[in-house]
Amino acid sequence: MNYINRRQFIQYSSLALGSGILTSCTTTNKSTSPVKNGKNLDKITYGTNWYAQAEHGGFYQAIATGIYEDYGLDVTIRMGNAQVNGTQLLVGGAIDFYMGFGIEAISSVEAGIPTITVAAIFQKDPQVLIAHPGVGNDSLGKLKGKPILVSSLAEKGYWQFLKTKFGYTDNQRRPYNFNVAPFLVDKNVIQQGYLTSEPFTIQQKGGFEPVVMLLADAGYEPYATTIETTKEMVEKNPDLVQRFVDASIKGWYSYLENPEPANQLIKKDNPEMTDELLAYSLEKMKEYGIVISGDAITKGIGAMTDERWKSFFDSVVKAGVIQPDTNYQEAFTLQFVNKNVSI
């Protein structure tokens, strides 16, 4: 299976064990940010959820353009893979911040794990269902009763949402092996995917543009590509957390404007990445408002609200994924976001 589809594996797995690939990125092209601190840089390690890609672009951009250094930070990106348990690394002190997502954060509270989300880079989770054109499978409501290729890892997440909202049943599920080949040979099959990757692969291998249905636009609304850290870090070193959040947000604004500096580092860390996929991924992130939409329009990239967390919490409780007595408010803090930080 190729790295694009393997990334989907880690996105919905908080149970994989092992260690990651450590990569250090060097700084180029100094930023003109007014915040300067060129001495005694604080060393930070940020763990991502997969190999370097456009979906991590803002973090790489903050390294490539010197934004992190301007905020007094020496940041190393530690790439994830299917053997990495980022929460374990975070709690164990191997990394300082981790790229998480909404359901994982609430699940950690339920399990008594002392992590907390301090910013949400993606306002929309890029999870999609993909269908063939011209066969009537052009909306989520029309997929009830039809075969859908999904992984077992979707069980605690979007599959329960689809069952609750659209009446899907487990009888529809077919095993997904993180390869688009079965989808390509059967026009009646639907498969899971990621907005920024699998549709591109299908176009390249199948020669057609698939129907892409973004679950976020149908009401599945967890935050994604979040910045998580430990509660101890927030309590003991809030200034460091604030600087990392602010610099990362600036990196994302910069990446959306001119991605080339980050893309060079991304390709260095991940030689399998192509310019074509980087461009496609960024285009889709912009087109669908993955980074800038909703509260991020007025509050800035990274924005979160209690109302949004409560709405998602209620939806996963209704779906039977999370126990109703879980204190969802322990999963996040608004202390470091909603400041409309820009470049």
C-alpha positions as CSV (number, residue, x, y, z in Angstrom):
1,M,0.0,0.0,0.0
2,N,1.3,3.5,-0.8
3,Y,2.1,6.1,1.7
4,I,-1.0,8.2,0.9
5,N,-3.4,5.6,2.0
6,R,-1.3,4.5,4.9
7,R,-1.7,8.0,6.3
8,Q,-5.4,7.4,6.5
9,F,-4.6,4.5,8.7
10,I,-2.8,6.5,11.3
11,Q,-5.4,9.4,11.2
12,Y,-7.9,7.2,12.9
13,S,-5.7,5.0,15.1
14,S,-4.7,6.1,18.5
15,L,-3.7,2.5,19.4
16,A,-0.7,1.8,17.2
17,L,2.6,1.3,19.2
18,G,6.2,1.9,18.4
19,S,8.5,4.7,17.6
20,G,8.6,7.3,14.8
21,I,11.1,8.7,12.4
22,L,13.0,11.6,13.7
23,T,13.8,14.4,11.3
24,S,15.4,17.7,11.9
25,C,14.7,20.6,9.5
26,T,17.1,23.4,9.1
27,T,16.1,27.1,8.9
28,T,16.2,29.1,5.7
29,N,14.9,32.4,4.5
30,K,14.5,34.5,7.6
31,S,11.0,35.8,8.4
32,T,10.2,39.5,8.8
33,S,8.1,38.9,11.9
34,P,8.4,41.7,14.5
35,V,8.9,39.1,17.3
36,K,12.6,38.4,17.5
37,N,14.5,36.1,19.8
38,G,17.7,34.8,18.2
39,K,19.4,33.6,21.4
40,N,18.7,30.8,23.8
41,L,16.2,29.1,21.6
42,D,13.8,26.7,23.3
43,K,14.0,23.3,21.7
44,I,10.6,21.8,20.8
45,T,9.7,18.5,19.1
46,Y,6.4,18.3,17.3
47,G,5.1,14.9,16.4
48,T,2.9,14.6,13.3
49,N,0.4,11.9,12.4
50,W,2.1,10.8,9.1
51,Y,4.9,11.3,6.7
52,A,5.5,14.9,5.6
53,Q,2.8,16.2,3.3
54,A,0.9,19.4,2.4
55,E,-1.5,18.7,5.3
56,H,1.5,19.5,7.6
57,G,2.6,22.5,5.5
58,G,2.2,25.3,8.0
59,F,4.5,23.7,10.5
60,Y,7.2,23.1,7.9
61,Q,6.7,26.6,6.7
62,A,7.3,28.0,10.1
63,I,10.7,26.2,10.1
64,A,11.6,27.0,6.5
65,T,10.9,30.8,6.8
66,G,12.3,31.2,10.3
67,I,9.0,32.0,12.0
68,Y,9.7,29.6,14.8
69,E,13.1,31.0,15.4
70,D,11.6,34.5,15.5
71,Y,9.5,33.2,18.4
72,G,12.5,31.9,20.2
73,L,11.9,28.3,19.2
74,D,14.2,25.6,17.7
75,V,11.6,23.1,16.3
76,T,12.1,19.6,15.2
77,I,9.4,17.7,13.4
78,R,9.1,14.0,14.2
79,M,7.1,12.3,11.5
80,G,4.5,9.7,12.4
81,N,3.6,6.4,10.7
82,A,1.4,3.4,11.3
83,Q,3.6,2.2,14.2
84,V,3.6,5.5,16.1
85,N,1.4,6.1,19.2
86,G,1.7,9.9,19.4
87,T,-0.3,10.1,22.7
88,Q,2.1,7.7,24.2
89,L,5.1,9.7,23.0
90,L,3.6,12.9,24.3
91,V,2.8,11.6,27.8
92,G,6.2,9.9,28.0
93,G,8.0,13.1,27.2
94,A,9.5,12.0,23.9
95,I,7.7,14.9,22.1
96,D,6.4,18.2,23.4
97,F,3.4,18.7,21.1
98,Y,1.4,16.2,18.9
99,M,-0.8,16.5,15.9
100,G,-4.1,15.1,17.1
101,F,-7.8,15.2,16.3
102,G,-11.2,15.7,18.0
103,I,-12.4,12.2,18.9
104,E,-8.9,11.2,20.1
105,A,-8.8,14.1,22.5
106,I,-12.2,13.3,24.0
107,S,-11.3,9.6,24.2
108,S,-8.2,10.5,26.1
109,V,-10.3,12.3,28.7
110,E,-12.5,9.3,29.0
111,A,-9.4,7.1,29.5
112,G,-7.8,9.5,32.1
113,I,-4.9,10.5,29.8
114,P,-3.6,14.0,30.8
115,T,-3.3,15.6,27.3
116,I,-5.1,18.7,26.1
117,T,-5.8,20.4,22.8
118,V,-4.5,23.9,22.5
119,A,-5.3,24.8,18.9
120,A,-7.2,23.3,15.9
121,I,-5.5,24.0,12.6
122,F,-8.2,22.2,10.5
123,Q,-11.7,23.5,11.0
124,K,-13.0,20.6,8.9
125,D,-11.9,16.9,9.0
126,P,-10.9,16.0,5.5
127,Q,-12.5,12.5,5.7
128,V,-14.6,11.7,2.6
129,L,-16.5,8.9,1.0
130,I,-15.8,8.4,-2.7
131,A,-18.0,7.0,-5.4
132,H,-18.0,6.4,-9.1
133,P,-19.7,9.1,-11.3
134,G,-22.9,8.3,-13.2
135,V,-24.3,5.5,-11.1
136,G,-26.5,7.6,-8.7
137,N,-24.2,7.5,-5.7
138,D,-23.8,11.2,-5.6
139,S,-24.9,12.0,-2.0
140,L,-24.4,10.4,1.4
141,G,-28.1,9.9,1.7
142,K,-28.1,7.7,-1.4
143,L,-25.5,5.3,-0.1
144,K,-27.7,3.5,2.5
145,G,-27.6,-0.2,1.9
146,K,-24.8,0.0,-0.6
147,P,-21.3,-1.6,-0.3
148,I,-18.8,0.7,1.3
149,L,-15.1,-0.1,1.8
150,V,-14.1,1.2,5.3
151,S,-11.4,0.2,7.7
152,S,-12.1,-1.2,11.1
153,L,-10.5,1.9,12.5
154,A,-13.5,3.9,11.4
155,E,-15.7,2.2,14.0
156,K,-14.9,4.7,16.7
157,G,-15.5,7.8,14.6
158,Y,-17.3,8.6,11.4
159,W,-18.9,5.2,10.7
160,Q,-21.1,5.6,13.8
161,F,-22.0,9.1,12.7
162,L,-23.1,7.7,9.3
163,K,-25.2,5.0,11.0
164,T,-26.9,7.5,13.2
165,K,-27.6,10.2,10.6
166,F,-28.2,8.2,7.4
167,G,-29.2,4.8,8.6
168,Y,-26.2,2.9,7.4
169,T,-25.8,-0.6,8.7
170,D,-22.8,-2.8,9.4
171,N,-24.0,-5.1,6.7
172,Q,-22.9,-2.5,4.2
173,R,-19.3,-2.5,5.4
174,R,-16.6,-4.2,3.3
175,P,-12.9,-4.5,4.4
176,Y,-10.8,-1.6,3.1
177,N,-7.2,-2.6,2.5
178,F,-5.9,0.9,1.9
179,N,-5.6,0.3,-1.9
180,V,-7.9,1.9,-4.5
181,A,-7.7,-1.1,-6.9
182,P,-11.0,-2.8,-5.6
183,F,-12.8,0.5,-6.0
184,L,-11.5,1.0,-9.5
185,V,-12.8,-2.3,-10.8
186,D,-16.4,-2.1,-9.4
187,K,-18.5,0.9,-10.2
188,N,-21.0,0.1,-7.5
189,V,-18.5,0.2,-4.7
190,I,-17.9,3.2,-2.4
191,Q,-14.8,3.7,-0.4
192,Q,-13.4,5.9,2.4
193,G,-10.7,8.4,1.7
194,Y,-9.1,11.7,2.5
195,L,-10.1,14.8,0.5
196,T,-6.5,15.7,-0.2
197,S,-5.2,12.3,-1.4
198,E,-7.3,9.3,-2.5
199,P,-9.3,11.3,-5.1
200,F,-6.0,12.3,-6.6
201,T,-4.8,8.7,-6.7
202,I,-8.0,7.6,-8.3
203,Q,-7.8,10.3,-11.0
204,Q,-4.2,9.2,-11.7
205,K,-4.8,5.5,-11.8
206,G,-8.4,5.3,-13.0
207,G,-8.5,8.2,-15.5
208,F,-11.7,9.7,-14.1
209,E,-12.8,12.2,-11.5
210,P,-14.7,10.5,-8.7
211,V,-17.6,11.7,-6.7
212,V,-16.2,13.1,-3.4
213,M,-18.5,13.6,-0.4
214,L,-16.9,15.5,2.5
215,L,-18.4,14.2,5.8
216,A,-17.7,17.6,7.5
217,D,-20.2,19.2,5.2
218,A,-22.8,16.7,6.3
219,G,-22.5,17.4,10.0
220,Y,-19.4,15.3,11.0
221,E,-17.5,18.1,12.7
222,P,-14.5,17.2,14.8
223,Y,-11.5,19.4,14.8
224,A,-8.5,17.9,13.0
225,T,-4.8,18.5,12.7
226,T,-4.8,19.9,16.2
227,I,-2.0,20.8,18.4
228,E,-2.0,18.7,21.6
229,T,0.3,18.9,24.6
230,T,0.2,17.7,28.2
231,K,-1.8,19.5,30.9
232,E,1.5,19.8,32.8
233,M,3.0,21.8,29.9
234,V,0.1,24.2,29.9
235,E,0.2,24.7,33.6
236,K,4.0,25.1,34.0
237,N,5.0,26.7,30.7
238,P,2.1,28.6,29.1
239,D,4.4,31.1,27.5
240,L,6.1,28.3,25.5
241,V,2.8,26.9,24.5
242,Q,1.6,30.3,23.3
243,R,4.7,31.0,21.3
244,F,4.5,27.6,19.6
245,V,0.8,28.1,18.8
246,D,1.2,31.6,17.5
247,A,4.2,30.7,15.4
248,S,2.5,27.6,13.9
249,I,-0.6,29.7,13.0
250,K,1.6,32.3,11.3
251,G,3.3,29.4,9.5
252,W,-0.1,28.3,8.1
253,Y,-1.0,31.7,6.9
254,S,2.3,31.9,5.2
255,Y,2.0,28.4,3.7
256,L,-1.4,29.2,2.2
257,E,0.1,32.3,0.6
258,N,3.3,30.8,-0.8
259,P,3.9,27.1,0.0
260,E,7.3,26.7,-1.8
261,P,9.6,27.0,1.2
262,A,7.8,24.4,3.2
263,N,7.3,22.1,0.2
264,Q,11.1,21.9,-0.2
265,L,11.4,20.6,3.3
266,I,8.5,18.3,2.9
267,K,10.1,16.6,-0.1
268,K,13.4,16.4,1.7
269,D,11.8,14.6,4.6
270,N,9.5,12.5,2.4
271,P,11.1,11.7,-0.9
272,E,8.0,9.9,-2.1
273,M,6.1,13.2,-2.1
274,T,5.5,14.8,-5.5
275,D,4.9,18.4,-6.6
276,E,1.6,17.3,-8.2
277,L,0.2,15.9,-5.0
278,L,1.4,18.8,-2.9
279,A,-0.4,21.2,-5.3
280,Y,-3.5,19.1,-5.4
281,S,-3.7,18.8,-1.6
282,L,-3.2,22.6,-1.0
283,E,-5.8,23.4,-3.7
284,K,-8.4,21.1,-2.0
285,M,-7.7,22.5,1.4
286,K,-8.4,26.0,0.1
287,E,-11.4,25.0,-2.0
288,Y,-13.2,23.2,0.9
289,G,-12.2,25.6,3.6
290,I,-10.3,22.9,5.6
291,V,-8.1,25.5,7.3
292,I,-10.0,28.7,7.0
293,S,-13.8,28.4,7.5
294,G,-16.3,28.8,10.3
295,D,-14.8,30.5,13.4
296,A,-11.4,30.7,11.8
297,I,-12.7,33.4,9.4
298,T,-13.1,35.9,12.3
299,K,-11.0,34.4,15.1
300,G,-8.1,33.3,13.0
301,I,-6.5,30.0,12.1
302,G,-6.4,27.6,15.0
303,A,-9.7,28.8,16.3
304,M,-11.9,26.7,18.7
305,T,-15.1,27.2,20.6
306,D,-16.8,25.4,23.5
307,E,-20.0,25.3,21.4
308,R,-18.3,23.4,18.6
309,W,-16.7,20.9,21.0
310,K,-20.0,20.5,22.8
311,S,-21.8,19.8,19.5
312,F,-19.3,17.2,18.5
313,F,-19.3,15.6,21.9
314,D,-23.1,15.4,21.8
315,S,-22.9,13.7,18.4
316,V,-20.4,11.0,19.5
317,V,-22.4,10.4,22.7
318,K,-25.5,9.9,20.6
319,A,-23.6,7.5,18.4
320,G,-22.5,5.5,21.4
321,V,-18.8,6.2,20.9
322,I,-18.2,8.2,24.1
323,Q,-19.8,7.8,27.6
324,P,-22.2,10.7,28.4
325,D,-20.6,11.4,31.7
326,T,-17.2,12.2,30.1
327,N,-16.2,15.8,30.8
328,Y,-15.5,17.0,27.2
329,Q,-14.2,20.4,28.4
330,E,-11.1,18.7,29.8
331,A,-10.1,17.9,26.2
332,F,-9.3,21.4,25.2
333,T,-8.4,25.0,26.4
334,L,-9.2,28.2,24.6
335,Q,-6.4,30.0,26.4
336,F,-4.1,30.1,23.4
337,V,-6.4,30.7,20.4
338,N,-9.0,33.0,19.0
339,K,-6.6,35.9,18.9
340,N,-6.7,36.3,15.1
341,V,-2.9,35.9,14.8
342,S,-1.8,36.5,11.2
343,I,1.3,37.3,9.2
